């Protein structure tokens, strides 16, 4: 909405600035969530189940969830 408002007002420079700010915030959010999930994957695995086999599956899936979080952050901004 902010970018559309700036473009409508004829301020392409402000629209570009707003775009880069939003992208930067999305990247910061993406990195924070992804790194946190990856860092606590073993703790997270045992938070849901005490069975070793289930926990190992969770540990294997968390990197994919981190990657999905990265893609979701960028997609949410660009859509």
PAZAPA-4460 file (N, C-alpha, C; in steps of 0.05 Angstrom, whole numbers, plus 32768, in hexadecimal, padded with zeros to 4 digits):
% residues 79
    n_x    n_y    n_z   ca_x   ca_y   ca_z    c_x    c_y    c_z   seq   type   mol
   8011   7FE8   8000   8000   8000   8000   8012   8019   8000     1      X     A
   8026   8018   8010   8038   8030   8011   8045   8036   7FF6     2      X     A
   804E   8021   7FE9   805A   8025   7FCE   8046   8030   7FBB     3      X     A
   802E   8025   7FBB   8019   802E   7FA9   8012   804B   7FAE     4      X     A
   8010   8053   7FC8   800B   806F   7FCF   8020   8081   7FC4     5      X     A
   8039   8079   7FC7   804F   808A   7FBE   804F   808C   7FA0     6      X     A
   804A   8076   7F92   8049   8077   7F75   8032   8089   7F6B     7      X     A
   801B   8086   7F79   8004   8097   7F72   8009   80B4   7F76     8      X     A
   801A   80BB   7F8A   8020   80D7   7F8F   8036   80E1   7F7D     9      X     A
   8041   80CF   7F6C   8056   80D7   7F5A   8072   80D7   7F66    10      X     A
   8075   80CA   7F7D   808F   80C8   7F8A   809C   80AD   7F86    11      X     A
   80A8   80AA   7F6F   80B4   8090   7F69   80CC   808A   7F7A    12      X     A
   80DB   809F   7F82   80F2   809C   7F93   80EA   8091   7FAF    13      X     A
   80D4   809D   7FBA   80CA   8093   7FD4   80BE   8077   7FD2    14      X     A
   80B2   8071   7FBB   80A7   8056   7FB8   80BE   8041   7FB7    15      X     A
   80D4   8048   7FA9   80EB   8037   7FA8   80F7   8033   7FC4    16      X     A
   80F9   8049   7FD2   8104   8047   7FED   80F3   8036   7FFF    17      X     A
   80D8   8039   7FFD   80C6   8028   800D   80C9   800B   8006    18      X     A
   80CC   8005   7FEC   80D0   7FE9   7FE3   80E9   7FDD   7FF0    19      X     A
   80FF   7FEC   7FEF   8118   7FE1   7FFB   8116   7FDD   8019    20      X     A
   8108   7FEF   8026   8104   7FEC   8043   80F4   7FD3   8049    21      X     A
   80DF   7FCE   803A   80CE   7FB6   803F   80DE   7F9D   8039    22      X     A
   80EE   7F9D   8024   80FF   7F86   801D   8113   7F81   8034    23      X     A
   811F   7F96   803E   8133   7F93   8053   8126   7F88   806C    24      X     A
   810E   7F91   8073   8100   7F87   808B   80F8   7F69   8087    25      X     A
   80F1   7F62   806E   80EA   7F46   8069   8103   7F34   806B    26      X     A
   8119   7F3E   8062   8132   7F2E   8064   813A   7F2B   8081    27      X     A
   8138   7F40   8091   813F   7F3E   80AD   812C   7F2A   80BB    28      X     A
   8113   7F2C   80B5   80FF   7F19   80C1   8105   7EFD   80B8    29      X     A
   810B   7EF9   809F   8111   7EDF   8094   8129   7ED3   80A1    30      X     A
   813E   7EE2   80A4   8157   7ED8   80B0   8152   7ED2   80CE    31      X     A
   8144   7EE3   80DC   813F   7EDE   80F8   8130   7EC4   80FD    32      X     A
   811A   7EC0   80EE   810A   7EA8   80F1   8119   7E90   80E9    33      X     A
   8126   7E91   80D2   8134   7E79   80C7   814B   7E71   80D9    34      X     A
   815B   7E84   80E2   8172   7E7D   80F3   8169   7E73   810E    35      X     A
   8154   7E7F   8119   8149   7E76   8132   813F   7E59   8130    36      X     A
   812F   7E54   811C   8124   7E39   8118   813A   7E25   8115    37      X     A
   814E   7E2B   8105   8164   7E19   8100   8175   7E15   811A    38      X     A
   8179   7E2A   8129   8189   7E28   8141   817C   7E17   8157    39      X     A
   8161   7E18   8159   8154   7E09   816E   8146   7DF0   8164    40      X     A
   814F   7DE6   814D   8141   7DCF   8141   8141   7DB6   8154    41      X     A
   8156   7DB2   8163   8157   7D9A   8175   8144   7D9F   818D    42      X     A
   8144   7DB7   8197   8132   7DBD   81AD   8115   7DBC   81A4    43      X     A
   8110   7DC6   818C   80F5   7DC6   8180   80EC   7DA9   817C    44      X     A
   80FE   7D98   8173   80F7   7D7C   816E   80ED   7D6E   8187    45      X     A
   80FA   7D73   819D   80F2   7D66   81B6   80DB   7D74   81C4    46      X     A
   80D4   7D8C   81BB   80BD   7D9A   81C7   80A3   7D8D   81BE    47      X     A
   80A4   7D80   81A7   808B   7D74   819D   8089   7D56   81A3    48      X     A
   809F   7D49   81A6   809E   7D2C   81AC   80B8   7D23   81BA    49      X     A
   80B5   7D10   81CB   80CC   7D05   81D9   80D7   7CEC   81CB    50      X     A
   80C9   7CE4   81B5   80D2   7CCC   81A6   80E9   7CD5   8194    51      X     A
   80FE   7CC5   8194   8117   7CCB   8185   8112   7CCC   8167    52      X     A
   8102   7CBA   815D   80FD   7CB9   8140   80EE   7CD1   8136    53      X     A
   80DA   7CDA   8145   80CB   7CF2   813E   80DD   7D0A   813F    54      X     A
   80ED   7D0C   8154   80FF   7D23   8157   8113   7D24   8140    55      X     A
   811D   7D0E   8137   8130   7D0E   8120   8122   7D18   8107    56      X     A
   8109   7D10   8103   80FA   7D1A   80EC   80F7   7D38   80ED    57      X     A
   80F0   7D42   8105   80ED   7D5F   8108   8107   7D6E   8102    58      X     A
   811D   7D63   810C   8137   7D6F   8107   813E   7D6F   80E9    59      X     A
   8135   7D5B   80DA   813A   7D5A   80BD   8128   7D6E   80AE    60      X     A
   8110   7D73   80B8   80FD   7D84   80AA   8101   7DA2   80B0    61      X     A
   810C   7DA8   80C7   810F   7DC5   80CE   811F   7DD5   80B9    62      X     A
   8135   7DCB   80AD   8142   7DDB   8098   812F   7DE1   8081    63      X     A
   811D   7DCF   807A   810A   7DD5   8065   80F6   7DEA   806E    64      X     A
   80EE   7DE9   8087   80DC   7DFE   8092   80EA   7E19   8092    65      X     A
   8104   7E19   8098   8113   7E32   8098   8114   7E3E   807B    66      X     A
   8119   7E2C   8068   8119   7E35   804C   80FE   7E3F   8043    67      X     A
   80E9   7E31   804C   80CE   7E3A   8045   80C8   7E55   8052    68      X     A
   80D2   7E5A   8069   80CE   7E73   8077   80DB   7E8A   8067    69      X     A
   80F3   7E84   805C   8101   7E98   804B   80F0   7E9F   8033    70      X     A
   80E7   7E8B   8025   80D7   7E8F   800D   80BD   7E9E   8013    71      X     A
   80B1   7E97   8029   8098   7EA3   8031   809B   7EC1   8037    72      X     A
   80B1   7EC8   8044   80B6   7EE4   804B   80B8   7EF5   8032    73      X     A
   80C7   7EEB   801F   80CB   7EFA   8006   80B2   7EFB   7FF5    74      X     A
   80A3   7EE4   7FF4   808A   7EE3   7FE5   8075   7EF6   7FF0    75      X     A
   8074   7EF7   800B   8061   7F09   8017   8065   7F26   8011    76      X     A
   807E   7F2E   800D   8085   7F49   8007   8080   7F4F   7FEA    77      X     A
   8087   7F3C   7FD8   8085   7F42   7FBC   8069   7F3E   7FB0    78      X     A
   8057   7F32   7FBF   803C   7F2D   7FB4   802A   7F45   7FB8    79      X     A
***
